[in-house]
């Protein structure tokens, strides 16, 4: 025969296991960080030449490398292949002249 304290422990353990299983399904993988919007007075260096190689799958899109602003300097972010996104097109990262400086426009997927 099961005693009342043992039944309570078993019930608590079952509830804990159920809650843990439900919460495990709530994990969301982070997307790629958004880069863009910096305003600096230092012009970006010339783009680096990159060799893309073969795509890892059908329809993959090559995202070219780009110079980002980190802290107090430009930092190169190498290119990579990205999975296709139906109904979207890739708008590349760029720097635009803006008065006395340069404004960073982060690359992003835009609807077709």
C-alpha positions as CSV (number, residue, x, y, z in Angstrom):
1,X,0.0,0.0,0.0
2,X,1.3,3.5,-0.9
3,X,1.5,5.9,2.0
4,X,0.2,9.4,1.7
5,X,3.7,11.1,1.9
6,X,4.9,8.7,-0.8
7,X,1.9,9.6,-3.0
8,X,2.6,13.3,-2.6
9,X,6.2,12.8,-3.6
10,X,5.2,10.8,-6.6
11,X,2.6,13.4,-7.6
12,X,5.1,16.3,-7.2
13,X,7.7,14.4,-9.2
14,X,5.2,13.7,-12.0
15,X,4.1,17.4,-12.1
16,X,7.7,18.6,-12.2
17,X,8.6,16.2,-15.0
18,X,5.5,17.3,-17.0
19,X,6.4,21.0,-16.5
20,X,10.0,20.4,-17.5
21,X,8.8,18.6,-20.7
22,X,6.4,21.4,-21.6
23,X,9.0,24.1,-21.0
24,X,11.6,22.3,-23.0
25,X,9.3,22.8,-26.0
26,X,9.4,26.6,-25.5
27,X,13.1,27.0,-26.4
28,X,13.6,29.3,-29.3
29,X,16.8,29.3,-31.3
30,X,18.1,32.8,-31.6
31,X,18.2,34.4,-35.1
32,X,21.2,36.1,-36.5
33,X,22.0,39.3,-34.8
34,X,20.9,42.5,-36.6
35,X,23.7,44.8,-37.5
36,X,23.1,48.3,-38.7
37,X,22.3,51.9,-37.9
38,X,25.7,53.0,-36.7
39,X,26.8,56.6,-37.7
40,X,30.6,57.1,-37.8
41,X,33.1,59.6,-39.3
42,X,35.5,56.9,-40.4
43,X,34.9,55.5,-43.9
44,X,34.6,51.8,-44.2
45,X,37.6,49.9,-45.7
46,X,37.2,48.4,-49.2
47,X,35.2,45.1,-49.3
48,X,37.3,42.0,-49.1
49,X,37.3,39.5,-52.0
50,X,35.7,36.2,-50.8
51,X,35.3,32.9,-52.5
52,X,31.8,31.6,-51.8
53,X,32.4,27.9,-52.7
54,X,29.5,25.6,-53.3
55,X,26.2,26.2,-51.6
56,X,25.2,23.6,-49.0
57,X,21.8,23.1,-50.6
58,X,19.5,24.0,-53.4
59,X,18.5,27.7,-53.5
60,X,20.9,28.8,-50.8
61,X,21.8,32.5,-51.0
62,X,25.4,33.9,-50.6
63,X,25.4,36.7,-48.0
64,X,28.5,38.7,-48.8
65,X,30.9,39.7,-46.1
66,X,30.8,43.3,-44.8
67,X,32.4,45.8,-42.5
68,X,30.5,46.4,-39.3
69,X,31.2,49.0,-36.6
70,X,32.2,47.5,-33.3
71,X,33.3,49.8,-30.4
72,X,35.6,52.2,-32.1
73,X,36.6,50.5,-35.3
74,X,35.4,48.6,-38.4
75,X,35.4,44.8,-38.1
76,X,35.1,42.4,-41.0
77,X,32.1,39.9,-40.8
78,X,32.8,37.1,-43.3
79,X,30.2,36.0,-45.8
80,X,28.2,32.9,-45.5
81,X,25.5,30.8,-47.1
82,X,21.9,31.3,-45.8
83,X,18.9,29.1,-46.4
84,X,16.4,30.5,-48.9
85,X,13.3,32.2,-47.5
86,X,10.3,31.9,-49.8
87,X,8.7,35.2,-50.6
88,X,11.8,37.2,-49.6
89,X,15.0,38.6,-51.2
90,X,18.3,39.5,-49.6
91,X,19.1,43.2,-49.3
92,X,22.8,43.4,-48.8
93,X,24.6,45.3,-46.0
94,X,26.0,48.7,-47.1
95,X,27.4,52.0,-45.9
96,X,26.0,55.3,-47.2
97,X,27.6,58.7,-47.1
98,X,25.6,60.9,-44.7
99,X,26.8,64.5,-44.3
100,X,30.1,64.5,-42.4
101,X,30.1,60.7,-41.9
102,X,28.9,57.3,-42.9
103,X,25.7,55.5,-41.9
104,X,25.5,51.7,-41.7
105,X,22.6,50.0,-43.3
106,X,22.3,46.4,-42.1
107,X,21.6,43.6,-44.5
108,X,18.2,42.1,-44.2
109,X,15.6,39.9,-45.8
110,X,12.8,41.9,-47.5
111,X,9.5,40.7,-48.9
112,X,9.4,40.4,-52.7
